[in-house]
Amino acid sequence: MKFPNYLINSLAIVGALSIIIMACSADNSNSANVANSVGKYQISTTSNAGGFFVIDTETGVVKTFKQNTSNGDYILTNTTITQ
């Protein structure tokens, strides 16, 4: 069965328009804004196995946590502001 030329041309136009729309609506990572005000965190373990540091890279606050020997929970032992 041979399709009429107007049907083939209209399908080609719809396909081209959909590609253009998809390309224009793609997420541009340069224009993305962070929507929340929560800082970005880094976690580092201490030299002994019972603790770790949490660093808030926006505010410069470093919190030191050590593991409680009686129940295994972690306890905040020190807070340092580096900035």
C-alpha positions as a Markdown table, in Angstrom:
| # | Residue | x | y | z |
|---|---|---|---|---|
| 1 | Met | 0.0 | 0.0 | 0.0 |
| 2 | Lys | 1.4 | 3.3 | -1.0 |
| 3 | Phe | 0.9 | 6.3 | 1.4 |
| 4 | Pro | 0.0 | 9.6 | 0.0 |
| 5 | Asn | 2.8 | 12.2 | 0.0 |
| 6 | Tyr | 0.8 | 14.6 | 2.4 |
| 7 | Leu | 0.7 | 11.8 | 5.0 |
| 8 | Ile | 4.4 | 11.1 | 4.8 |
| 9 | Asn | 5.2 | 14.9 | 4.9 |
| 10 | Ser | 2.9 | 15.5 | 7.9 |
| 11 | Leu | 4.5 | 12.6 | 9.9 |
| 12 | Ala | 7.9 | 14.0 | 9.1 |
| 13 | Ile | 6.9 | 17.5 | 10.3 |
| 14 | Val | 5.4 | 16.0 | 13.5 |
| 15 | Gly | 8.7 | 14.1 | 14.1 |
| 16 | Ala | 10.9 | 17.1 | 13.5 |
| 17 | Leu | 8.7 | 19.3 | 15.8 |
| 18 | Ser | 8.9 | 16.7 | 18.6 |
| 19 | Ile | 12.7 | 16.5 | 18.3 |
| 20 | Ile | 12.9 | 20.3 | 18.5 |
| 21 | Ile | 10.5 | 20.4 | 21.5 |
| 22 | Met | 12.5 | 17.7 | 23.3 |
| 23 | Ala | 15.8 | 19.5 | 22.7 |
| 24 | Cys | 14.5 | 22.9 | 23.9 |
| 25 | Ser | 13.0 | 21.4 | 27.1 |
| 26 | Ala | 16.1 | 19.5 | 28.1 |
| 27 | Asp | 17.4 | 20.4 | 31.6 |
| 28 | Asn | 20.3 | 22.9 | 31.5 |
| 29 | Ser | 22.4 | 22.2 | 34.5 |
| 30 | Asn | 23.9 | 25.7 | 34.4 |
| 31 | Ser | 20.6 | 27.3 | 34.9 |
| 32 | Ala | 19.4 | 25.0 | 37.7 |
| 33 | Asn | 19.1 | 26.7 | 41.1 |
| 34 | Val | 19.3 | 25.0 | 44.4 |
| 35 | Ala | 15.8 | 25.3 | 45.8 |
| 36 | Asn | 16.6 | 24.6 | 49.5 |
| 37 | Ser | 18.8 | 26.4 | 51.9 |
| 38 | Val | 20.3 | 23.3 | 53.5 |
| 39 | Gly | 24.1 | 23.1 | 53.3 |
| 40 | Lys | 26.1 | 20.5 | 51.5 |
| 41 | Tyr | 27.7 | 18.1 | 53.8 |
| 42 | Gln | 30.9 | 16.0 | 53.8 |
| 43 | Ile | 31.5 | 13.1 | 56.1 |
| 44 | Ser | 34.9 | 11.9 | 57.2 |
| 45 | Thr | 35.8 | 9.1 | 59.6 |
| 46 | Thr | 38.3 | 9.6 | 62.4 |
| 47 | Ser | 41.5 | 7.6 | 62.8 |
| 48 | Asn | 39.9 | 5.5 | 65.4 |
| 49 | Ala | 36.9 | 3.4 | 64.4 |
| 50 | Gly | 34.5 | 5.0 | 66.9 |
| 51 | Gly | 33.7 | 8.4 | 65.4 |
| 52 | Phe | 33.3 | 10.6 | 62.4 |
| 53 | Phe | 33.2 | 14.3 | 61.3 |
| 54 | Val | 30.4 | 16.0 | 59.5 |
| 55 | Ile | 31.4 | 19.2 | 57.7 |
| 56 | Asp | 28.8 | 21.7 | 56.4 |
| 57 | Thr | 30.6 | 23.2 | 53.4 |
| 58 | Glu | 28.3 | 26.3 | 53.3 |
| 59 | Thr | 28.7 | 27.5 | 56.9 |
| 60 | Gly | 32.1 | 25.9 | 57.7 |
| 61 | Val | 30.7 | 24.1 | 60.8 |
| 62 | Val | 32.5 | 20.9 | 61.7 |
| 63 | Lys | 30.8 | 18.5 | 64.1 |
| 64 | Thr | 32.6 | 15.6 | 65.7 |
| 65 | Phe | 30.6 | 12.5 | 66.7 |
| 66 | Lys | 31.8 | 9.6 | 68.9 |
| 67 | Gln | 30.1 | 6.3 | 69.4 |
| 68 | Asn | 28.7 | 5.7 | 72.9 |
| 69 | Thr | 30.2 | 2.5 | 74.3 |
| 70 | Ser | 27.1 | 1.6 | 76.4 |
| 71 | Asn | 24.4 | 1.6 | 73.7 |
| 72 | Gly | 26.1 | 2.2 | 70.4 |
| 73 | Asp | 24.5 | 5.5 | 69.6 |
| 74 | Tyr | 26.6 | 8.4 | 68.3 |
| 75 | Ile | 27.0 | 11.5 | 70.5 |
| 76 | Leu | 27.9 | 15.0 | 69.4 |
| 77 | Thr | 31.2 | 15.7 | 71.2 |
| 78 | Asn | 32.5 | 18.9 | 69.6 |
| 79 | Thr | 31.4 | 21.7 | 67.2 |
| 80 | Thr | 34.0 | 23.9 | 65.5 |
| 81 | Ile | 33.3 | 26.9 | 63.3 |
| 82 | Thr | 36.0 | 27.2 | 60.7 |
| 83 | Gln | 35.0 | 30.3 | 58.8 |
